[in-house]
Amino acid sequence: MAEETQKTEVNTEGLAALGAIGSEVPAVDIVVPAEPKIDSFGRSYATGRRKDAAARVWVKRGTGQVIINGRKLDVYFARPVLQMILAQPFEVTERLGEFDVFATVRGGGLSGQAGAVRHGISRALTLFEPGLRPVLKAGGFLTRDSRVVERKKYGRAKARRSFQFSKR
């Protein structure tokens, strides 16, 4: 969470001396902003998931360089649509070109991997700058897309498709 709520007791002695209140003192909510979680290298780490893909993502201040499994963004994700998916969290938060991203991703196909890296970038950005959480949450970038491929059933060609019917 971006903000933590703490219950604190009000100083009763000072207020009771003034005659402002009786012996019962209500608890007051104080909003304390969350601290950024940054390691000794100046990075924030998060895990992103989508379909069968899982991505480990590190985000740090930099020039906008994106490295995925040791390769540059335009080499690993050659399709412009997949590159656009990875840039979405930065565009929404107006931080395009301000962060370097280092990610390792395993499992699934390219589309699932791009979604997993985007999810990891969004979560790492909220740890680096907790103030960005409401913007990313409103855009739906922090929600793990739980849709997965439906399993194949017996007596069927695929998950729902029947075998071809032959009258003769």
C-alpha atoms as one frame of an Amber mdcrd trajectory, in Angstrom:
protein
   0.000   0.000   0.000   1.126   3.532  -0.636  -0.084   4.768   2.704  -0.266
   3.127   6.086  -2.786   4.029   8.770  -1.685   4.135  12.378  -3.874   4.494
  15.446  -2.488   6.916  18.005  -3.700   8.062  21.378  -4.255  11.741  22.067
  -2.468  13.307  25.042  -5.279  13.217  27.603  -3.549  15.044  30.426  -3.146
  18.321  28.550  -6.673  18.282  27.135  -8.280  17.204  30.429  -6.547  20.066
  32.212  -8.150  22.483  29.775 -11.535  20.863  30.415 -11.920  20.091  26.733
 -12.720  16.395  27.106 -13.581  13.798  29.685 -11.724  10.606  30.489 -12.602
   8.838  27.197 -10.298   9.730  24.307 -11.044   8.564  20.755  -8.244   7.119
  18.620  -7.147   9.325  15.726  -6.117   8.024  12.268  -2.847   9.471  11.013
  -1.849   8.795   7.401   1.857   7.972   7.043   3.243   7.735   3.480   4.943
   4.431   2.673   8.716   4.377   2.416  10.349   3.529  -0.926  11.953   0.081
  -1.020  15.297   0.618  -2.757  18.332  -1.681  -2.385  21.985  -0.662  -2.020
  22.363  -0.466  -5.819  19.509   2.043  -6.117  17.082  -0.516  -7.572  13.593
  -1.697  -6.729  12.640  -5.318  -7.389   9.266  -6.843  -8.212   7.830  -9.977
  -9.775   5.269  -9.832 -12.568   3.113 -12.666 -13.853   0.838 -13.259 -16.845
  -0.491 -16.592 -18.174   2.430 -19.028 -17.717   5.126 -16.337 -17.779   6.926
 -15.000 -14.717   9.231 -11.981 -14.845  11.747 -10.740 -12.298  12.133  -6.991
 -12.798  14.627  -4.474 -11.393  14.008  -0.744 -11.920  16.489   2.077 -11.254
  16.993   5.687 -12.327  18.681   5.941 -15.686  18.258   6.761 -19.353  15.370
   4.485 -20.332  17.424   1.435 -21.285  15.464  -1.865 -21.155  17.327  -5.196
 -20.977  15.337  -8.448 -21.030  17.163 -11.771 -20.606  20.421 -10.043 -21.552
  19.034  -8.579 -24.796  17.772  -5.110 -25.661  14.035  -4.461 -25.840  13.813
  -4.165 -29.633  15.714  -7.445 -30.079  13.788  -9.548 -27.551  10.338  -8.103
 -28.298  10.616  -7.349 -32.030   6.888  -6.592 -32.483   6.009  -2.923 -31.859
   2.830  -3.946 -30.018   4.850  -5.789 -27.374   7.236  -2.843 -27.011   4.216
  -0.564 -26.537   2.881  -2.841 -23.773   6.148  -2.446 -21.848   6.118   1.347
 -22.228   2.565   1.793 -20.900   3.415   2.121 -17.168   6.022   4.793 -17.955
   3.655   6.717 -20.252   0.837   6.743 -17.696   3.135   7.971 -14.915   4.946
  10.421 -17.254   8.309   8.805 -16.473   9.265   7.765 -20.028  13.068   7.594
 -20.368  13.757   8.155 -16.644  14.240   4.529 -15.558  16.463   1.651 -16.618
  14.796  -1.766 -16.545  16.584  -5.085 -16.144  14.323  -8.134 -16.384  14.556
 -11.891 -16.606  11.446 -13.652 -17.843  10.637 -17.362 -18.158   7.720 -19.436
 -19.377   4.836 -18.761 -21.710   4.942 -17.071 -25.089   6.033 -13.607 -26.110
   2.651 -11.979 -25.420   2.454 -13.460 -21.918   6.059 -12.510 -21.245   5.407
  -8.902 -22.288   2.416  -8.776 -19.947   4.488 -10.254 -17.122   7.266  -7.699
 -17.601   4.703  -4.864 -17.679   3.173  -6.138 -14.438   6.644  -6.354 -12.859
   7.596  -2.845 -14.021   4.393  -1.432 -12.538   4.946  -3.132  -9.188   8.617
  -2.094  -9.085   7.683   1.527  -9.849   5.269   1.579  -6.903   8.072   0.349
  -4.647  10.505   2.930  -6.052   7.998   5.828  -5.901   4.978   4.988  -3.686
   3.214   8.143  -4.897   2.733   6.546  -8.334   0.518   3.770  -6.952  -2.881
   5.518  -7.432  -2.132   6.300 -11.094  -0.950   2.758 -11.860  -3.834   1.229
  -9.904  -6.380   3.312 -11.821  -4.821   2.175 -15.104  -5.131  -1.476 -14.061
  -1.397  -2.157 -14.247  -1.081  -3.533 -10.706  -3.795  -6.164 -11.136  -2.516
  -9.603 -12.081  -4.457 -10.762 -15.138  -5.664 -14.157 -13.926  -6.910 -15.422
 -17.293  -5.157 -18.625 -18.324  -5.702 -21.165 -21.088  -8.591 -23.533 -20.410
  -7.569 -27.165 -20.102  -8.412 -29.779 -22.712 -11.249 -32.118 -21.774 -11.525
 -35.801 -22.653 -13.984 -36.615 -25.436 -13.225 -33.251 -27.062 -10.722 -32.130
 -29.700  -9.666 -29.101 -27.621 -11.047 -27.405 -24.521 -14.525 -26.948 -26.013
 -14.344 -28.000 -29.654 -15.975 -31.316 -30.489 -14.557 -33.838 -32.911 -15.842
 -33.497 -36.473 -19.192 -35.189 -36.904 -19.556 -37.670 -39.763 -23.018 -38.882
 -40.688 -21.689 -41.754 -42.886
